[in-house]
């Protein structure tokens, strides 16, 4: 029987969730989502939380992803791209000593920047970001991320043709 999270306490105010990842050790759920032309976001999801997006009346690119004027109690994003957006997509937490300083970090694929951002998570916030240089600009749009039992990161491309499934392993510490 599948387990349903947050059924009784809806989470609202999201625009276009592209990736979900459960943080190891805490069980906390994080989302990566497309915003309007002005910002994408990464959020720690909280039961009953309002994340500030209201598409009514109609679609308006000038509305911020987390509209604190309309929703002063909205949960602020842990990270926002600002302009230009990067078109975040799949997300996965890196786990295992083989990832070194990235152990426990949130990896997020991007469709515009054609790479993977790595976000250091501390509590409900993002304290630093880096890039997986090996994936920068070589494979096109990156869509989904999944960590396997051995700790390798699987990445799919989303280019509309000649797509690939990539297996990324951590480089041994030097």
C-alpha positions as CSV (number, residue, x, y, z in Angstrom):
1,X,0.0,0.0,0.0
2,X,1.5,3.4,-1.0
3,X,2.1,5.9,1.8
4,X,0.6,9.3,1.1
5,X,2.3,12.3,2.5
6,X,0.5,15.5,3.6
7,X,-2.9,14.4,2.4
8,X,-4.7,16.0,5.3
9,X,-2.5,19.1,5.4
10,X,-2.2,20.3,1.8
11,X,0.9,22.2,0.7
12,X,-0.1,25.0,-1.6
13,X,1.5,27.9,-3.5
14,X,3.8,25.9,-5.8
15,X,4.1,26.8,-9.5
16,X,5.7,24.0,-11.4
17,X,7.5,21.3,-9.3
18,X,10.1,19.5,-11.4
19,X,12.0,17.5,-8.8
20,X,11.4,16.1,-5.3
21,X,14.1,14.6,-3.1
22,X,14.0,13.2,0.5
23,X,16.9,14.3,2.6
24,X,18.8,11.3,4.2
25,X,18.8,11.2,7.9
26,X,15.9,13.7,8.3
27,X,13.2,12.4,6.0
28,X,12.6,16.1,5.0
29,X,11.2,16.6,1.5
30,X,12.7,19.2,-0.8
31,X,11.4,20.5,-4.2
32,X,13.0,22.1,-7.2
33,X,10.5,24.1,-9.2
34,X,10.3,26.3,-12.3
35,X,9.2,29.9,-11.6
36,X,8.1,32.6,-13.9
37,X,10.8,34.3,-16.0
38,X,12.2,36.0,-12.9
39,X,13.1,33.1,-10.5
40,X,13.2,29.3,-10.0
41,X,13.2,28.0,-6.4
42,X,14.4,25.2,-4.1
43,X,12.1,24.7,-1.1
44,X,12.0,22.5,2.0
45,X,8.4,21.3,2.1
46,X,6.4,21.7,5.3
47,X,3.0,20.2,5.9
48,X,0.4,22.9,5.6
49,X,2.9,25.4,4.1
50,X,2.0,28.1,1.6
51,X,4.8,28.8,-0.7
52,X,3.3,32.0,-2.1
53,X,2.4,31.3,-5.8
54,X,-1.1,32.3,-6.8
55,X,-1.8,31.9,-10.6
56,X,-5.1,33.8,-10.3
57,X,-6.1,35.9,-12.1
58,X,-4.3,34.5,-15.1
59,X,-0.6,33.9,-15.7
60,X,1.6,37.0,-14.9
61,X,5.4,36.8,-15.4
62,X,5.9,39.8,-13.2
63,X,4.5,38.0,-10.2
64,X,7.3,36.7,-8.0
65,X,7.5,33.0,-7.3
66,X,7.0,33.6,-3.6
67,X,4.7,36.6,-3.4
68,X,5.2,38.0,0.1
69,X,3.0,41.0,-0.5
70,X,0.0,38.8,-1.3
71,X,1.0,36.1,1.2
72,X,3.0,37.7,4.0
73,X,3.1,34.3,5.9
74,X,4.4,32.4,2.9
75,X,7.4,30.1,3.4
76,X,10.4,31.8,1.8
77,X,12.5,29.8,-0.6
78,X,15.6,28.2,0.6
79,X,17.2,29.3,-2.7
80,X,16.0,31.4,-5.6
81,X,17.8,31.8,-9.0
82,X,16.8,35.3,-9.6
83,X,17.2,36.5,-13.2
84,X,18.0,34.7,-15.4
85,X,16.3,31.4,-14.4
86,X,18.2,28.1,-14.8
87,X,15.1,25.9,-15.3
88,X,15.8,23.5,-12.5
89,X,14.5,20.0,-13.0
90,X,15.3,16.7,-11.2
91,X,16.8,16.6,-7.7
92,X,18.6,14.0,-5.5
93,X,20.6,14.1,-2.3
94,X,24.2,12.9,-2.7
95,X,24.9,10.3,0.0
96,X,28.0,8.5,1.0
97,X,31.6,9.2,2.0
98,X,32.7,8.8,-1.7
99,X,31.1,12.2,-2.3
100,X,33.5,13.9,0.2
101,X,32.4,17.5,0.9
102,X,29.3,16.9,-1.2
103,X,28.0,14.1,1.1
104,X,24.5,15.2,2.1
105,X,24.3,17.9,-0.5
106,X,21.3,18.4,-2.8
107,X,22.1,17.9,-6.5
108,X,19.7,19.7,-8.9
109,X,19.7,19.2,-12.7
110,X,19.2,22.2,-15.0
111,X,17.6,22.5,-18.4
112,X,18.9,26.0,-19.4
113,X,22.4,26.0,-17.9
114,X,22.8,22.3,-19.0
115,X,24.6,21.2,-15.9
116,X,24.0,20.2,-12.2
117,X,24.1,22.5,-9.3
118,X,25.2,21.1,-5.9
119,X,23.6,22.9,-2.9
120,X,24.9,22.5,0.7
121,X,21.8,22.2,2.9
122,X,21.9,23.3,6.5
123,X,18.6,23.0,8.4
124,X,15.9,24.6,6.2
125,X,18.4,26.7,4.3
126,X,21.0,26.6,1.5
127,X,24.4,27.7,2.7
128,X,26.5,27.3,-0.5
129,X,26.4,26.1,-4.1
130,X,28.9,24.6,-6.5
131,X,28.7,22.9,-9.9
132,X,29.5,19.4,-11.2
133,X,32.0,20.6,-13.7
134,X,32.1,17.2,-15.5
135,X,28.5,17.8,-16.6
136,X,28.8,21.4,-17.7
137,X,27.6,22.1,-21.2
138,X,28.6,18.7,-22.6
139,X,25.3,16.8,-22.6
140,X,22.6,19.4,-23.2
141,X,19.5,19.7,-21.1
142,X,19.6,17.5,-17.9
143,X,16.3,16.3,-16.7
144,X,16.2,13.7,-13.9
145,X,18.6,12.6,-11.1
146,X,18.6,9.3,-9.2
147,X,21.1,7.9,-6.7
148,X,21.6,4.2,-6.8
149,X,22.5,1.7,-4.0
150,X,26.2,2.1,-4.7
151,X,26.0,5.9,-4.4
152,X,26.4,6.7,-8.1
153,X,24.2,9.4,-9.6
154,X,22.2,8.6,-12.7
155,X,21.3,11.5,-14.9
156,X,19.0,11.6,-17.9
157,X,19.2,14.2,-20.7
158,X,16.2,15.9,-22.3
159,X,17.3,17.2,-25.7
160,X,14.5,15.8,-27.9
161,X,16.9,13.5,-29.7
162,X,20.2,11.6,-29.1
163,X,19.4,11.5,-25.4
164,X,21.5,9.6,-22.9
165,X,21.4,8.1,-19.5
166,X,24.7,9.0,-17.7
167,X,26.2,7.3,-14.6
168,X,28.2,9.7,-12.5
169,X,30.5,8.4,-9.8
170,X,32.4,10.4,-7.2
171,X,36.0,11.1,-7.9
172,X,38.2,9.5,-5.2
173,X,39.6,12.1,-2.8
174,X,43.2,13.0,-3.7
